[in-house]
């Protein structure tokens, strides 16, 4: 999961890779991964 989060951060910084990343970001892809990211955030906040 952290690899996907890193993809969100890194791939949007590099113009050459940005378009390929946008193509990956379908509505379903975004919904699924945003849910996972929110779950990780919740877990991290609980454990710090």
mmCIF file as Biopython writes it, N, C-alpha, C and O atoms, coordinates in Angstrom:
data_model
#
loop_
_atom_site.group_PDB
_atom_site.id
_atom_site.type_symbol
_atom_site.label_atom_id
_atom_site.label_alt_id
_atom_site.label_comp_id
_atom_site.label_asym_id
_atom_site.label_entity_id
_atom_site.label_seq_id
_atom_site.pdbx_PDB_ins_code
_atom_site.Cartn_x
_atom_site.Cartn_y
_atom_site.Cartn_z
_atom_site.occupancy
_atom_site.B_iso_or_equiv
_atom_site.auth_seq_id
_atom_site.auth_asym_id
_atom_site.pdbx_PDB_model_num
ATOM 1   N N  . UNK A ? 1  ? 0.819   -1.200 0.000   1.0 0.0 1  A 1 
ATOM 2   C CA . UNK A ? 1  ? 0.000   0.000  0.000   1.0 0.0 1  A 1 
ATOM 3   C C  . UNK A ? 1  ? 0.858   1.257  0.000   1.0 0.0 1  A 1 
ATOM 4   O O  . UNK A ? 1  ? 0.535   2.234  -0.676  1.0 0.0 1  A 1 
ATOM 5   N N  . UNK A ? 2  ? 1.957   1.233  0.762   1.0 0.0 2  A 1 
ATOM 6   C CA . UNK A ? 2  ? 2.810   2.418  0.801   1.0 0.0 2  A 1 
ATOM 7   C C  . UNK A ? 2  ? 3.417   2.713  -0.567  1.0 0.0 2  A 1 
ATOM 8   O O  . UNK A ? 2  ? 3.715   3.864  -0.886  1.0 0.0 2  A 1 
ATOM 9   N N  . UNK A ? 3  ? 3.596   1.670  -1.369  1.0 0.0 3  A 1 
ATOM 10  C CA . UNK A ? 3  ? 4.108   1.877  -2.724  1.0 0.0 3  A 1 
ATOM 11  C C  . UNK A ? 3  ? 3.124   2.711  -3.546  1.0 0.0 3  A 1 
ATOM 12  O O  . UNK A ? 3  ? 3.537   3.581  -4.313  1.0 0.0 3  A 1 
ATOM 13  N N  . UNK A ? 4  ? 1.850   2.454  -3.390  1.0 0.0 4  A 1 
ATOM 14  C CA . UNK A ? 4  ? 0.835   3.217  -4.118  1.0 0.0 4  A 1 
ATOM 15  C C  . UNK A ? 4  ? 0.806   4.659  -3.636  1.0 0.0 4  A 1 
ATOM 16  O O  . UNK A ? 4  ? 0.697   5.587  -4.437  1.0 0.0 4  A 1 
ATOM 17  N N  . UNK A ? 5  ? 0.905   4.844  -2.316  1.0 0.0 5  A 1 
ATOM 18  C CA . UNK A ? 5  ? 0.932   6.207  -1.781  1.0 0.0 5  A 1 
ATOM 19  C C  . UNK A ? 5  ? 2.136   6.955  -2.331  1.0 0.0 5  A 1 
ATOM 20  O O  . UNK A ? 5  ? 2.031   8.123  -2.703  1.0 0.0 5  A 1 
ATOM 21  N N  . UNK A ? 6  ? 3.280   6.281  -2.384  1.0 0.0 6  A 1 
ATOM 22  C CA . UNK A ? 6  ? 4.485   6.896  -2.937  1.0 0.0 6  A 1 
ATOM 23  C C  . UNK A ? 6  ? 4.273   7.240  -4.404  1.0 0.0 6  A 1 
ATOM 24  O O  . UNK A ? 6  ? 4.730   8.283  -4.870  1.0 0.0 6  A 1 
ATOM 25  N N  . UNK A ? 7  ? 3.586   6.373  -5.129  1.0 0.0 7  A 1 
ATOM 26  C CA . UNK A ? 7  ? 3.277   6.674  -6.533  1.0 0.0 7  A 1 
ATOM 27  C C  . UNK A ? 7  ? 2.489   7.968  -6.648  1.0 0.0 7  A 1 
ATOM 28  O O  . UNK A ? 7  ? 2.760   8.780  -7.532  1.0 0.0 7  A 1 
ATOM 29  N N  . UNK A ? 8  ? 1.523   8.170  -5.770  1.0 0.0 8  A 1 
ATOM 30  C CA . UNK A ? 8  ? 0.746   9.407  -5.792  1.0 0.0 8  A 1 
ATOM 31  C C  . UNK A ? 8  ? 1.666   10.607 -5.624  1.0 0.0 8  A 1 
ATOM 32  O O  . UNK A ? 8  ? 1.482   11.625 -6.293  1.0 0.0 8  A 1 
ATOM 33  N N  . UNK A ? 9  ? 2.640   10.504 -4.751  1.0 0.0 9  A 1 
ATOM 34  C CA . UNK A ? 9  ? 3.546   11.616 -4.480  1.0 0.0 9  A 1 
ATOM 35  C C  . UNK A ? 9  ? 4.594   11.803 -5.567  1.0 0.0 9  A 1 
ATOM 36  O O  . UNK A ? 9  ? 4.793   12.923 -6.038  1.0 0.0 9  A 1 
ATOM 37  N N  . UNK A ? 10 ? 5.261   10.743 -5.973  1.0 0.0 10 A 1 
ATOM 38  C CA . UNK A ? 10 ? 6.374   10.858 -6.907  1.0 0.0 10 A 1 
ATOM 39  C C  . UNK A ? 10 ? 5.941   11.086 -8.346  1.0 0.0 10 A 1 
ATOM 40  O O  . UNK A ? 10 ? 6.470   11.963 -9.029  1.0 0.0 10 A 1 
ATOM 41  N N  . UNK A ? 11 ? 4.996   10.313 -8.795  1.0 0.0 11 A 1 
ATOM 42  C CA . UNK A ? 11 ? 4.651   10.369 -10.203 1.0 0.0 11 A 1 
ATOM 43  C C  . UNK A ? 11 ? 4.015   11.689 -10.597 1.0 0.0 11 A 1 
ATOM 44  O O  . UNK A ? 11 ? 4.085   12.082 -11.762 1.0 0.0 11 A 1 
ATOM 45  N N  . UNK A ? 12 ? 3.413   12.362 -9.678  1.0 0.0 12 A 1 
ATOM 46  C CA . UNK A ? 12 ? 2.828   13.651 -10.028 1.0 0.0 12 A 1 
ATOM 47  C C  . UNK A ? 12 ? 3.872   14.753 -10.068 1.0 0.0 12 A 1 
ATOM 48  O O  . UNK A ? 12 ? 3.592   15.841 -10.571 1.0 0.0 12 A 1 
ATOM 49  N N  . UNK A ? 13 ? 5.066   14.501 -9.552  1.0 0.0 13 A 1 
ATOM 50  C CA . UNK A ? 13 ? 6.139   15.496 -9.572  1.0 0.0 13 A 1 
ATOM 51  C C  . UNK A ? 13 ? 6.901   15.512 -10.887 1.0 0.0 13 A 1 
ATOM 52  O O  . UNK A ? 13 ? 7.551   16.505 -11.215 1.0 0.0 13 A 1 
ATOM 53  N N  . UNK A ? 14 ? 6.828   14.434 -11.635 1.0 0.0 14 A 1 
ATOM 54  C CA . UNK A ? 14 ? 7.596   14.317 -12.863 1.0 0.0 14 A 1 
ATOM 55  C C  . UNK A ? 14 ? 6.660   14.364 -14.061 1.0 0.0 14 A 1 
ATOM 56  O O  . UNK A ? 14 ? 5.863   13.448 -14.262 1.0 0.0 14 A 1 
ATOM 57  N N  . UNK A ? 15 ? 6.749   15.413 -14.850 1.0 0.0 15 A 1 
ATOM 58  C CA . UNK A ? 15 ? 5.810   15.605 -15.967 1.0 0.0 15 A 1 
ATOM 59  C C  . UNK A ? 15 ? 5.732   14.426 -16.934 1.0 0.0 15 A 1 
ATOM 60  O O  . UNK A ? 15 ? 4.652   14.118 -17.439 1.0 0.0 15 A 1 
ATOM 61  N N  . UNK A ? 16 ? 6.849   13.764 -17.200 1.0 0.0 16 A 1 
ATOM 62  C CA . UNK A ? 16 ? 6.839   12.643 -18.145 1.0 0.0 16 A 1 
ATOM 63  C C  . UNK A ? 16 ? 6.000   11.472 -17.644 1.0 0.0 16 A 1 
ATOM 64  O O  . UNK A ? 16 ? 5.399   10.748 -18.438 1.0 0.0 16 A 1 
ATOM 65  N N  . UNK A ? 17 ? 5.963   11.294 -16.354 1.0 0.0 17 A 1 
ATOM 66  C CA . UNK A ? 17 ? 5.222   10.172 -15.789 1.0 0.0 17 A 1 
ATOM 67  C C  . UNK A ? 17 ? 3.805   10.554 -15.375 1.0 0.0 17 A 1 
ATOM 68  O O  . UNK A ? 17 ? 2.981   9.687  -15.080 1.0 0.0 17 A 1 
ATOM 69  N N  . UNK A ? 18 ? 3.532   11.829 -15.357 1.0 0.0 18 A 1 
ATOM 70  C CA . UNK A ? 18 ? 2.230   12.308 -14.882 1.0 0.0 18 A 1 
ATOM 71  C C  . UNK A ? 18 ? 1.076   11.749 -15.705 1.0 0.0 18 A 1 
ATOM 72  O O  . UNK A ? 18 ? 0.082   11.293 -15.141 1.0 0.0 18 A 1 
ATOM 73  N N  . UNK A ? 19 ? 1.193   11.778 -17.026 1.0 0.0 19 A 1 
ATOM 74  C CA . UNK A ? 19 ? 0.106   11.310 -17.880 1.0 0.0 19 A 1 
ATOM 75  C C  . UNK A ? 19 ? -0.176  9.826  -17.656 1.0 0.0 19 A 1 
ATOM 76  O O  . UNK A ? 19 ? -1.336  9.420  -17.584 1.0 0.0 19 A 1 
ATOM 77  N N  . UNK A ? 20 ? 0.870   9.020  -17.546 1.0 0.0 20 A 1 
ATOM 78  C CA . UNK A ? 20 ? 0.684   7.582  -17.312 1.0 0.0 20 A 1 
ATOM 79  C C  . UNK A ? 20 ? -0.026  7.346  -15.982 1.0 0.0 20 A 1 
ATOM 80  O O  . UNK A ? 20 ? -0.867  6.455  -15.863 1.0 0.0 20 A 1 
ATOM 81  N N  . UNK A ? 21 ? 0.323   8.152  -14.991 1.0 0.0 21 A 1 
ATOM 82  C CA . UNK A ? 21 ? -0.324  8.010  -13.685 1.0 0.0 21 A 1 
ATOM 83  C C  . UNK A ? 21 ? -1.792  8.409  -13.768 1.0 0.0 21 A 1 
ATOM 84  O O  . UNK A ? 21 ? -2.649  7.739  -13.191 1.0 0.0 21 A 1 
ATOM 85  N N  . UNK A ? 22 ? -2.091  9.496  -14.481 1.0 0.0 22 A 1 
ATOM 86  C CA . UNK A ? 22 ? -3.484  9.923  -14.635 1.0 0.0 22 A 1 
ATOM 87  C C  . UNK A ? 22 ? -4.324  8.827  -15.279 1.0 0.0 22 A 1 
ATOM 88  O O  . UNK A ? 22 ? -5.479  8.629  -14.904 1.0 0.0 22 A 1 
ATOM 89  N N  . UNK A ? 23 ? -3.751  8.117  -16.243 1.0 0.0 23 A 1 
ATOM 90  C CA . UNK A ? 23 ? -4.484  7.046  -16.904 1.0 0.0 23 A 1 
ATOM 91  C C  . UNK A ? 23 ? -4.827  5.924  -15.927 1.0 0.0 23 A 1 
ATOM 92  O O  . UNK A ? 23 ? -5.857  5.265  -16.070 1.0 0.0 23 A 1 
ATOM 93  N N  . UNK A ? 24 ? -3.968  5.712  -14.939 1.0 0.0 24 A 1 
ATOM 94  C CA . UNK A ? 24 ? -4.206  4.685  -13.925 1.0 0.0 24 A 1 
ATOM 95  C C  . UNK A ? 24 ? -5.330  5.074  -12.975 1.0 0.0 24 A 1 
ATOM 96  O O  . UNK A ? 24 ? -6.000  4.207  -12.415 1.0 0.0 24 A 1 
ATOM 97  N N  . UNK A ? 25 ? -5.534  6.354  -12.796 1.0 0.0 25 A 1 
ATOM 98  C CA . UNK A ? 25 ? -6.441  6.858  -11.760 1.0 0.0 25 A 1 
ATOM 99  C C  . UNK A ? 25 ? -7.890  6.895  -12.214 1.0 0.0 25 A 1 
ATOM 100 O O  . UNK A ? 25 ? -8.486  7.960  -12.375 1.0 0.0 25 A 1 
ATOM 101 N N  . UNK A ? 26 ? -8.430  5.725  -12.413 1.0 0.0 26 A 1 
ATOM 102 C CA . UNK A ? 26 ? -9.858  5.642  -12.707 1.0 0.0 26 A 1 
ATOM 103 C C  . UNK A ? 26 ? -10.627 5.943  -11.425 1.0 0.0 26 A 1 
ATOM 104 O O  . UNK A ? 26 ? -10.043 6.020  -10.344 1.0 0.0 26 A 1 
ATOM 105 N N  . UNK A ? 27 ? -11.908 6.109  -11.551 1.0 0.0 27 A 1 
ATOM 106 C CA . UNK A ? 27 ? -12.730 6.373  -10.365 1.0 0.0 27 A 1 
ATOM 107 C C  . UNK A ? 27 ? -12.610 5.221  -9.370  1.0 0.0 27 A 1 
ATOM 108 O O  . UNK A ? 27 ? -12.459 5.451  -8.170  1.0 0.0 27 A 1 
ATOM 109 N N  . UNK A ? 28 ? -12.677 3.996  -9.857  1.0 0.0 28 A 1 
ATOM 110 C CA . UNK A ? 28 ? -12.588 2.814  -8.992  1.0 0.0 28 A 1 
ATOM 111 C C  . UNK A ? 28 ? -11.222 2.743  -8.313  1.0 0.0 28 A 1 
ATOM 112 O O  . UNK A ? 28 ? -11.146 2.520  -7.105  1.0 0.0 28 A 1 
ATOM 113 N N  . UNK A ? 29 ? -10.142 2.931  -9.073  1.0 0.0 29 A 1 
ATOM 114 C CA . UNK A ? 29 ? -8.782  2.923  -8.530  1.0 0.0 29 A 1 
ATOM 115 C C  . UNK A ? 29 ? -8.652  3.948  -7.414  1.0 0.0 29 A 1 
ATOM 116 O O  . UNK A ? 29 ? -8.099  3.661  -6.352  1.0 0.0 29 A 1 
ATOM 117 N N  . UNK A ? 30 ? -9.165  5.142  -7.664  1.0 0.0 30 A 1 
ATOM 118 C CA . UNK A ? 30 ? -9.067  6.223  -6.686  1.0 0.0 30 A 1 
ATOM 119 C C  . UNK A ? 30 ? -9.873  5.913  -5.436  1.0 0.0 30 A 1 
ATOM 120 O O  . UNK A ? 30 ? -9.386  6.114  -4.323  1.0 0.0 30 A 1 
ATOM 121 N N  . UNK A ? 31 ? -11.092 5.430  -5.599  1.0 0.0 31 A 1 
ATOM 122 C CA . UNK A ? 31 ? -11.934 5.108  -4.440  1.0 0.0 31 A 1 
ATOM 123 C C  . UNK A ? 31 ? -11.297 4.036  -3.566  1.0 0.0 31 A 1 
ATOM 124 O O  . UNK A ? 31 ? -11.245 4.174  -2.343  1.0 0.0 31 A 1 
ATOM 125 N N  . UNK A ? 32 ? -10.815 2.974  -4.192  1.0 0.0 32 A 1 
ATOM 126 C CA . UNK A ? 32 ? -10.210 1.864  -3.449  1.0 0.0 32 A 1 
ATOM 127 C C  . UNK A ? 32 ? -8.973  2.340  -2.692  1.0 0.0 32 A 1 
ATOM 128 O O  . UNK A ? 32 ? -8.813  2.053  -1.506  1.0 0.0 32 A 1 
ATOM 129 N N  . UNK A ? 33 ? -8.107  3.064  -3.382  1.0 0.0 33 A 1 
ATOM 130 C CA . UNK A ? 33 ? -6.858  3.469  -2.754  1.0 0.0 33 A 1 
ATOM 131 C C  . UNK A ? 33 ? -7.044  4.589  -1.741  1.0 0.0 33 A 1 
ATOM 132 O O  . UNK A ? 33 ? -6.320  4.640  -0.747  1.0 0.0 33 A 1 
ATOM 133 N N  . UNK A ? 34 ? -7.972  5.463  -1.963  1.0 0.0 34 A 1 
ATOM 134 C CA . UNK A ? 34 ? -8.246  6.505  -0.979  1.0 0.0 34 A 1 
ATOM 135 C C  . UNK A ? 34 ? -8.777  5.884  0.314   1.0 0.0 34 A 1 
ATOM 136 O O  . UNK A ? 34 ? -8.432  6.326  1.410   1.0 0.0 34 A 1 
ATOM 137 N N  . UNK A ? 35 ? -9.606  4.869  0.179   1.0 0.0 35 A 1 
ATOM 138 C CA . UNK A ? 35 ? -10.113 4.162  1.361   1.0 0.0 35 A 1 
ATOM 139 C C  . UNK A ? 35 ? -8.958  3.528  2.130   1.0 0.0 35 A 1 
ATOM 140 O O  . UNK A ? 35 ? -8.901  3.625  3.356   1.0 0.0 35 A 1 
ATOM 141 N N  . UNK A ? 36 ? -8.041  2.882  1.419   1.0 0.0 36 A 1 
ATOM 142 C CA . UNK A ? 36 ? -6.891  2.254  2.071   1.0 0.0 36 A 1 
ATOM 143 C C  . UNK A ? 36 ? -6.010  3.298  2.750   1.0 0.0 36 A 1 
ATOM 144 O O  . UNK A ? 36 ? -5.539  3.084  3.866   1.0 0.0 36 A 1 
ATOM 145 N N  . UNK A ? 37 ? -5.790  4.413  2.086   1.0 0.0 37 A 1 
ATOM 146 C CA . UNK A ? 37 ? -4.964  5.480  2.652   1.0 0.0 37 A 1 
ATOM 147 C C  . UNK A ? 37 ? -5.600  6.025  3.928   1.0 0.0 37 A 1 
ATOM 148 O O  . UNK A ? 37 ? -4.903  6.278  4.910   1.0 0.0 37 A 1 
ATOM 149 N N  . UNK A ? 38 ? -6.910  6.204  3.916   1.0 0.0 38 A 1 
ATOM 150 C CA . UNK A ? 38 ? -7.606  6.693  5.115   1.0 0.0 38 A 1 
ATOM 151 C C  . UNK A ? 38 ? -7.498  5.691  6.258   1.0 0.0 38 A 1 
ATOM 152 O O  . UNK A ? 38 ? -7.353  6.085  7.415   1.0 0.0 38 A 1 
ATOM 153 N N  . UNK A ? 39 ? -7.566  4.394  5.943   1.0 0.0 39 A 1 
ATOM 154 C CA . UNK A ? 39 ? -7.423  3.368  6.973   1.0 0.0 39 A 1 
ATOM 155 C C  . UNK A ? 39 ? -6.019  3.396  7.573   1.0 0.0 39 A 1 
ATOM 156 O O  . UNK A ? 39 ? -5.860  3.267  8.787   1.0 0.0 39 A 1 
ATOM 157 N N  . UNK A ? 40 ? -5.017  3.560  6.741   1.0 0.0 40 A 1 
ATOM 158 C CA . UNK A ? 40 ? -3.638  3.642  7.232   1.0 0.0 40 A 1 
ATOM 159 C C  . UNK A ? 40 ? -3.461  4.881  8.098   1.0 0.0 40 A 1 
ATOM 160 O O  . UNK A ? 40 ? -2.816  4.816  9.144   1.0 0.0 40 A 1 
ATOM 161 N N  . UNK A ? 41 ? -4.019  5.997  7.678   1.0 0.0 41 A 1 
ATOM 162 C CA . UNK A ? 41 ? -3.925  7.231  8.466   1.0 0.0 41 A 1 
ATOM 163 C C  . UNK A ? 41 ? -4.546  7.022  9.844   1.0 0.0 41 A 1 
ATOM 164 O O  . UNK A ? 41 ? -3.970  7.409  10.861  1.0 0.0 41 A 1 
ATOM 165 N N  . UNK A ? 42 ? -5.713  6.413  9.864   1.0 0.0 42 A 1 
ATOM 166 C CA . UNK A ? 42 ? -6.411  6.159  11.124  1.0 0.0 42 A 1 
ATOM 167 C C  . UNK A ? 42 ? -5.564  5.267  12.031  1.0 0.0 42 A 1 
ATOM 168 O O  . UNK A ? 42 ? -5.443  5.527  13.228  1.0 0.0 42 A 1 
ATOM 169 N N  . UNK A ? 43 ? -4.979  4.214  11.455  1.0 0.0 43 A 1 
ATOM 170 C CA . UNK A ? 43 ? -4.140  3.304  12.228  1.0 0.0 43 A 1 
ATOM 171 C C  . UNK A ? 43 ? -2.916  4.036  12.772  1.0 0.0 43 A 1 
ATOM 172 O O  . UNK A ? 43 ? -2.571  3.887  13.944  1.0 0.0 43 A 1 
ATOM 173 N N  . UNK A ? 44 ? -2.264  4.822  11.926  1.0 0.0 44 A 1 
ATOM 174 C CA . UNK A ? 44 ? -1.071  5.559  12.354  1.0 0.0 44 A 1 
ATOM 175 C C  . UNK A ? 44 ? -1.391  6.534  13.482  1.0 0.0 44 A 1 
ATOM 176 O O  . UNK A ? 44 ? -0.649  6.616  14.461  1.0 0.0 44 A 1 
ATOM 177 N N  . UNK A ? 45 ? -2.478  7.263  13.352  1.0 0.0 45 A 1 
ATOM 178 C CA . UNK A ? 45 ? -2.854  8.218  14.397  1.0 0.0 45 A 1 
ATOM 179 C C  . UNK A ? 45 ? -3.157  7.516  15.721  1.0 0.0 45 A 1 
ATOM 180 O O  . UNK A ? 45 ? -2.892  8.056  16.795  1.0 0.0 45 A 1 
ATOM 181 N N  . UNK A ? 46 ? -3.701  6.335  15.635  1.0 0.0 46 A 1 
ATOM 182 C CA . UNK A ? 46 ? -4.018  5.563  16.836  1.0 0.0 46 A 1 
ATOM 183 C C  . UNK A ? 46 ? -2.749  5.067  17.536  1.0 0.0 46 A 1 
ATOM 184 O O  . UNK A ? 46 ? -2.735  4.883  18.753  1.0 0.0 46 A 1 
ATOM 185 N N  . UNK A ? 47 ? -1.695  4.854  16.764  1.0 0.0 47 A 1 
ATOM 186 C CA . UNK A ? 47 ? -0.479  4.248  17.309  1.0 0.0 47 A 1 
ATOM 187 C C  . UNK A ? 47 ? 0.659   5.237  17.569  1.0 0.0 47 A 1 
ATOM 188 O O  . UNK A ? 47 ? 1.788   4.822  17.832  1.0 0.0 47 A 1 
ATOM 189 N N  . UNK A ? 48 ? 0.378   6.515  17.499  1.0 0.0 48 A 1 
ATOM 190 C CA . UNK A ? 48 ? 1.443   7.477  17.841  1.0 0.0 48 A 1 
ATOM 191 C C  . UNK A ? 48 ? 1.113   8.201  19.121  1.0 0.0 48 A 1 
ATOM 192 O O  . UNK A ? 48 ? 1.886   9.047  19.568  1.0 0.0 48 A 1 
#
